[in-house]
Amino acid sequence: MSEIQIAHEPRDPLMIAEEWMKAGKDVAVATVVETWGSAPRPVGSHLVIDSDGLFEGSVSGGCVEGAVVAEAAEVIADGKPRMLEFGVADETAWRVGLSCGGRIKVYVERLG
C-alpha cells in the first residue's frame, strides 16, 4: 500500500504571534505594506519573529527574510518600529535576493 500524504493548511502567522505572546515571548511582526514590479509576496503578507529568532510566515523569501529577522531583533530590543525597503535600485537588493526587478516595503513593529 502507498502512503497517503495529508496536506496541512499553512497557519496564520498572526495566530502564531498571539500564541507566542500568550507563552510570554517578545514578538515582532513584519508586514509587506507596498510592492512595485515583481514582488514575491503581496501587500498584507506577514512574518512574525520572536526574541529567540524563531519566525513563521513570509514577506519575500530568500535572504530578504534573513535581513527582516535581523531588523526585527532590534525592534524587539528597543521597541522602535522600522520601515524597511528592498529593491533592485538598492545595492542591498543584490545581497538579499530582490534582483528580479521588484521593490517591497516592509513595516516591522513590536507587538504587545
C-alpha positions in Angstrom: 0.0 0.0 0.0 1.2 3.5 -0.7 1.3 6.2 2.0 -1.3 8.9 2.0 0.1 12.4 2.4 -2.2 14.8 4.2 -1.7 18.4 3.2 -1.8 20.9 6.1 -3.1 24.4 5.6 -0.4 26.9 6.5 -1.0 28.5 9.8 -1.8 32.2 10.0 1.3 34.0 11.3 -0.8 36.4 13.3 -2.3 33.5 15.2 1.1 32.1 15.9 2.2 35.5 17.2 -0.7 35.5 19.6 0.2 32.0 20.8 3.9 33.1 21.3 2.8 36.2 23.2 0.5 34.2 25.5 3.5 32.0 26.2 5.4 35.1 27.4 7.6 35.6 24.4 8.5 39.0 23.0 7.3 39.2 19.4 7.6 41.5 16.3 5.6 41.4 13.2 6.8 42.4 9.7 4.1 43.3 7.2 4.5 44.0 3.4 3.0 47.4 3.1 3.9 48.2 -0.5 5.2 46.4 -3.6 6.3 47.6 -7.0 7.1 45.4 -10.0 8.0 41.8 -9.5 7.5 41.0 -5.8 7.4 37.5 -4.3 4.6 38.2 -1.7 1.6 40.5 -1.9 0.8 43.5 0.3 -0.5 42.3 3.7 1.8 39.3 3.9 3.2 38.8 7.4 6.3 37.4 9.0 6.3 37.0 12.8 9.5 36.8 14.8 10.1 36.0 18.5 13.0 37.1 20.7 14.7 33.7 20.2 14.9 34.3 16.4 12.1 31.8 15.5 9.9 33.0 12.7 6.8 32.0 10.8 5.2 33.3 7.6 6.8 35.1 4.7 7.4 38.7 3.4 9.6 37.8 0.5 11.7 34.7 0.6 15.4 34.1 0.5 17.8 36.5 2.1 15.3 39.3 2.4 13.7 37.3 5.2 17.0 37.0 7.0 17.5 40.8 6.8 14.0 41.3 8.2 14.5 38.8 11.0 17.7 40.7 12.0 15.9 44.0 12.0 13.1 42.5 14.0 15.5 41.5 16.7 16.4 45.2 17.1 12.8 46.2 17.1 12.1 43.7 19.9 15.1 45.1 21.8 14.4 48.8 21.5 10.6 48.9 20.8 11.1 51.3 17.9 9.3 50.3 14.6 11.1 50.4 11.3 10.2 50.8 7.7 12.5 48.6 5.5 12.8 48.9 1.8 14.3 46.4 -0.5 14.6 46.9 -4.3 16.6 46.5 -7.4 17.8 50.1 -7.3 19.3 49.5 -3.9 22.7 47.7 -3.7 21.2 45.7 -0.8 18.8 44.1 -3.3 21.5 42.0 -4.9 22.7 40.9 -1.4 19.3 40.0 -0.2 17.8 38.5 -3.3 15.5 41.0 -4.9 17.4 41.2 -8.2 14.1 40.3 -10.1 13.3 44.0 -10.7 10.8 44.5 -7.9 10.7 46.6 -4.8 9.0 46.0 -1.4 8.4 48.0 1.7 8.1 46.1 5.0 7.0 47.6 8.2 8.4 45.9 11.4 6.8 46.6 14.8 6.9 45.0 18.2 3.6 43.5 19.5 2.3 43.9 23.0 
